[in-house]
Amino acid sequence: MAHQQLPDRLPSQHSQTPPDGGGPAAHPPPAAAATRTRTRPPQPPAPGGSPPADNGDTGTSTIMNAEPYDATPPGGGTAGEVLTRYLHERAAAFLRGLSLRGENEADADALLRGSARRIGGVLHIYGPLTDPGWAEPLRAELGWLSTTLGREPQYAARLTRLLDALRRLSITVDDQEAVTVGGAPPPAPSGGPLALGAARAGALLERQLTLARTRAHSASLQAMGSSRFHALADAIAVLVSEVPLAPAAAAPATAVMPPLAGQAYKRLADAAAALPLHRAAHPYNADAVQASLGADLTADLQDAPWHQVRILLRLSRYAAEVTRPEGDTADRQRLTDAAALLERHREAAESAAAVAAAARTPRIAPATAYALGVLHADQRHEVEAARFAFSRLWQTAVPGPRGR
Amino acid sequence: MAHQQLPDRLPSQHSQTPPDGGGPAAHPPPAAAATRTRTRPPQPPAPGGSPPADNGDTGTSTIMNAEPYDATPPGGGTAGEVLTRYLHERAAAFLRGLSLRGENEADADALLRGSARRIGGVLHIYGPLTDPGWAEPLRAELGWLSTTLGREPQYAARLTRLLDALRRLSITVDDQEAVTVGGAPPPAPSGGPLALGAARAGALLERQLTLARTRAHSASLQAMGSSRFHALADAIAVLVSEVPLAPAAAAPATAVMPPLAGQAYKRLADAAAALPLHRAAHPYNADAVQASLGADLTADLQDAPWHQVRILLRLSRYAAEVTRPEGDTADRQRLTDAAALLERHREAAESAAAVAAAARTPRIAPATAYALGVLHADQRHEVEAARFAFSRLWQTAVPGPRGR
């Protein structure tokens, strides 16, 4: 097993906390972690600055992920060493997130989610390097956790997005810089029935999404207290010290890892190539709004290939984090930008679906329904705008893995 | 008066009818026309192929306007001669439209409208060349006529546009080429409540716009039978033979007309420069949809400068028709394209307003209101798309009048 080759990594991982943080980062000793059944590490949380709020999906907000890793010479070490180092770091971040939960739940969950997604993703990409009997079940549990924890912030973000959009759509002449011609007198501000409908639509969405958020929060709490989670946390605690590697991991990293990252990238490139990029790069193609009034399934079917690319893009980003620890900043930035655009795509698509669902509420007023209709179409246009931006970015600069 | 200098133009205007048309084009002799009170010329309509359907505004559809005029050397003749020739042609087209009315009302009205707009526009641009005491009242009457006749086709076009958009927005997975991922099974087609709402919204719009169209048709018929119209037709009949010119018209065309066309163009260029072109040229700026749920006035104020440019663009096109009879096809095409885009802008803006008005119908079902909301936002996005296209066109190729 390769983890013995990197004993000095564990104490040094506190270098990721800001310099004003006192003392080495706390994490349970491997032996203790392996036998604990309580998941909260007994040590106090690392006192460094509060961890970055990682919404995870966009990859734009985390200091943790944006900074280059401690230098691992690209040519040096076995694949097992490189992979182990990365998984150690993520596992330590996971445990740090756990210990943070009492302090700042949102930040802690973001850290847990981001770490869980990365560990799961990397175990997927570099699957041949690890023991499949160990990695497969762990990946499933990590997926469960990040999905469960991800719901609450998603509902919160969706509500913010939709209320912002409603405000934008209800702008009155007083609010905006009125462009007048021929010296028309500035009209008196007037709300009118449409503005009332917008206000009601906002209240309806707020009720529904707040309820969904509260439920998601309860589900998160329940999950965090479950024995299922405790078992997962234990498995991660073990990962801090030991990664069950496969024989293939003994090969040099430069020989084994780039082809695996390349496979991940190829899946991404193939999926992206299957998207209607050419059409999407033509502004105002009105594709995304096309099925606004048809069955929900139509929009879902249309969006699914884009969501798929978003997920594959994330995997490629994680693969790059492992194999290019020094980071080719320009290339990685492009991957990050592309991911952010597809995250916007997902948010808009899901927001549009939430609006359509709200419109099915029985006994709403026609003005409310009208405002929801406008909002739905607006969000579908945001979907289209995100596709447009992604298509332009992807067609001009296709980032690929190095080292092949 | 200059009309005596061009006696050969009148018989030759039948050259605008296809060669298979028999006999010279019919129009009343000037003397008879001046004293008639009946407006229908007694002669049979020109038997040439049916005149092109001129919706007038876009300037893209008329063979009559697209073909170069009979050559007038740009350097030759007085301003009065050039102007008189153009007005003769338009007046003859007007009378041809009149005589066509019994045959094909829509085509006839389009011809009447197009001629009325051109005569009025040219009298405006080249005002200093004509007797203002004669031109100003005539322009007002021409404006009344083209507005009155224009309403019916506008309602018809609006209904077609909105029903098409509803169809596009209600597309189901069966209709479109479903993009599936991972071999998802093709779902069963389902209408659902949204599709029902779309159908009801379509029926509501059809009822309302058909009613408006019928009323507009009655108003047109009433106008055509009015003494006001008869007086106007008489004035146009006089125009076939005689244009009351001002002394300035005796100057060479090359000296007098280009500055006047230049003024018209300058007004256009200034108005276009005042538009938020830079912002509009950025796709998906979401400007046009901004005020969808605010007061109607907000959208109106936002659209007005663009409508203004549309009108000024039309005047510049007419000015070009007079002074550049041979036609600089590339430049004129750009003007025509720009005009078509702003016409699309107007249609989308007015369609959006019609949808908002329909949404205020009492006691509509929420699903209907929702569909109308989606449709409204869709049309406001069409507004934005038209602005985008216009901005791109205008910023890259600003057509200007020659001969300055």
Boltz contact constraints between the chains, C-beta under 6 A:
constraints:
  - contact:
      token1: [A, 169]
      token2: [B, 292]
      max_distance: 6.0
  - contact:
      token1: [A, 169]
      token2: [B, 293]
      max_distance: 6.0
  - contact:
      token1: [A, 170]
      token2: [B, 293]
      max_distance: 6.0
  - contact:
      token1: [A, 170]
      token2: [B, 294]
      max_distance: 6.0
  - contact:
      token1: [A, 171]
      token2: [B, 290]
      max_distance: 6.0
  - contact:
      token1: [A, 171]
      token2: [B, 291]
      max_distance: 6.0
  - contact:
      token1: [A, 171]
      token2: [B, 294]
      max_distance: 6.0
  - contact:
      token1: [A, 172]
      token2: [B, 294]
      max_distance: 6.0
  - contact:
      token1: [A, 172]
      token2: [B, 295]
      max_distance: 6.0
  - contact:
      token1: [A, 172]
      token2: [B, 298]
      max_distance: 6.0
  - contact:
      token1: [A, 173]
      token2: [B, 297]
      max_distance: 6.0
  - contact:
      token1: [A, 173]
      token2: [B, 298]
      max_distance: 6.0
  - contact:
      token1: [A, 173]
      token2: [B, 301]
      max_distance: 6.0
  - contact:
      token1: [A, 178]
      token2: [B, 301]
      max_distance: 6.0
  - contact:
      token1: [A, 179]
      token2: [B, 305]
      max_distance: 6.0
  - contact:
      token1: [A, 181]
      token2: [B, 304]
      max_distance: 6.0
  - contact:
      token1: [A, 181]
      token2: [B, 305]
      max_distance: 6.0
  - contact:
      token1: [A, 181]
      token2: [B, 308]
      max_distance: 6.0
  - contact:
      token1: [A, 187]
      token2: [B, 297]
      max_distance: 6.0
  - contact:
      token1: [A, 190]
      token2: [B, 295]
      max_distance: 6.0
  - contact:
      token1: [A, 192]
      token2: [B, 295]
      max_distance: 6.0
  - contact:
      token1: [A, 194]
      token2: [B, 293]
      max_distance: 6.0
  - contact:
      token1: [A, 198]
      token2: [B, 293]
      max_distance: 6.0
  - contact:
      token1: [A, 283]
      token2: [B, 283]
      max_distance: 6.0
  - contact:
      token1: [A, 284]
      token2: [B, 385]
      max_distance: 6.0
  - contact:
      token1: [A, 289]
      token2: [B, 378]
      max_distance: 6.0
  - contact:
      token1: [A, 290]
      token2: [B, 171]
      max_distance: 6.0
  - contact:
      token1: [A, 291]
      token2: [B, 171]
      max_distance: 6.0
  - contact:
      token1: [A, 292]
      token2: [B, 169]
      max_distance: 6.0
  - contact:
      token1: [A, 292]
      token2: [B, 374]
      max_distance: 6.0
  - contact:
      token1: [A, 293]
      token2: [B, 169]
      max_distance: 6.0
  - contact:
      token1: [A, 293]
      token2: [B, 170]
      max_distance: 6.0
  - contact:
      token1: [A, 293]
      token2: [B, 194]
      max_distance: 6.0
  - contact:
      token1: [A, 293]
      token2: [B, 198]
      max_distance: 6.0
  - contact:
      token1: [A, 293]
      token2: [B, 371]
      max_distance: 6.0
  - contact:
      token1: [A, 293]
      token2: [B, 374]
      max_distance: 6.0
  - contact:
      token1: [A, 294]
      token2: [B, 170]
      max_distance: 6.0
  - contact:
      token1: [A, 294]
      token2: [B, 171]
      max_distance: 6.0
  - contact:
      token1: [A, 294]
      token2: [B, 172]
      max_distance: 6.0
  - contact:
      token1: [A, 295]
      token2: [B, 172]
      max_distance: 6.0
  - contact:
      token1: [A, 295]
      token2: [B, 190]
      max_distance: 6.0
  - contact:
      token1: [A, 295]
      token2: [B, 192]
      max_distance: 6.0
  - contact:
      token1: [A, 297]
      token2: [B, 173]
      max_distance: 6.0
  - contact:
      token1: [A, 297]
      token2: [B, 187]
      max_distance: 6.0
  - contact:
      token1: [A, 298]
      token2: [B, 172]
      max_distance: 6.0
  - contact:
      token1: [A, 298]
      token2: [B, 173]
      max_distance: 6.0
  - contact:
      token1: [A, 301]
      token2: [B, 173]
      max_distance: 6.0
  - contact:
      token1: [A, 301]
      token2: [B, 178]
      max_distance: 6.0
  - contact:
      token1: [A, 304]
      token2: [B, 181]
      max_distance: 6.0
  - contact:
      token1: [A, 305]
      token2: [B, 179]
      max_distance: 6.0
  - contact:
      token1: [A, 305]
      token2: [B, 181]
      max_distance: 6.0
  - contact:
      token1: [A, 308]
      token2: [B, 181]
      max_distance: 6.0
  - contact:
      token1: [A, 359]
      token2: [B, 370]
      max_distance: 6.0
  - contact:
      token1: [A, 364]
      token2: [B, 366]
      max_distance: 6.0
  - contact:
      token1: [A, 366]
      token2: [B, 364]
      max_distance: 6.0
  - contact:
      token1: [A, 366]
      token2: [B, 366]
      max_distance: 6.0
  - contact:
      token1: [A, 366]
      token2: [B, 369]
      max_distance: 6.0
  - contact:
      token1: [A, 369]
      token2: [B, 366]
      max_distance: 6.0
  - contact:
      token1: [A, 369]
      token2: [B, 369]
      max_distance: 6.0
  - contact:
      token1: [A, 369]
      token2: [B, 370]
      max_distance: 6.0
  - contact:
      token1: [A, 370]
      token2: [B, 359]
      max_distance: 6.0
  - contact:
      token1: [A, 370]
      token2: [B, 369]
      max_distance: 6.0
  - contact:
      token1: [A, 370]
      token2: [B, 372]
      max_distance: 6.0
  - contact:
      token1: [A, 370]
      token2: [B, 373]
      max_distance: 6.0
  - contact:
      token1: [A, 371]
      token2: [B, 293]
      max_distance: 6.0
  - contact:
      token1: [A, 372]
      token2: [B, 370]
      max_distance: 6.0
  - contact:
      token1: [A, 373]
      token2: [B, 370]
      max_distance: 6.0
  - contact:
      token1: [A, 373]
      token2: [B, 373]
      max_distance: 6.0
  - contact:
      token1: [A, 373]
      token2: [B, 374]
      max_distance: 6.0
  - contact:
      token1: [A, 374]
      token2: [B, 292]
      max_distance: 6.0
  - contact:
      token1: [A, 374]
      token2: [B, 293]
      max_distance: 6.0
  - contact:
      token1: [A, 374]
      token2: [B, 373]
      max_distance: 6.0
  - contact:
      token1: [A, 374]
      token2: [B, 376]
      max_distance: 6.0
  - contact:
      token1: [A, 374]
      token2: [B, 377]
      max_distance: 6.0
  - contact:
      token1: [A, 376]
      token2: [B, 374]
      max_distance: 6.0
  - contact:
      token1: [A, 377]
      token2: [B, 374]
      max_distance: 6.0
  - contact:
      token1: [A, 377]
      token2: [B, 377]
      max_distance: 6.0
  - contact:
      token1: [A, 377]
      token2: [B, 378]
      max_distance: 6.0
  - contact:
      token1: [A, 378]
      token2: [B, 289]
      max_distance: 6.0
  - contact:
      token1: [A, 378]
      token2: [B, 377]
      max_distance: 6.0
  - contact:
      token1: [A, 381]
      token2: [B, 381]
      max_distance: 6.0
  - contact:
      token1: [A, 385]
      token2: [B, 284]
      max_distance: 6.0
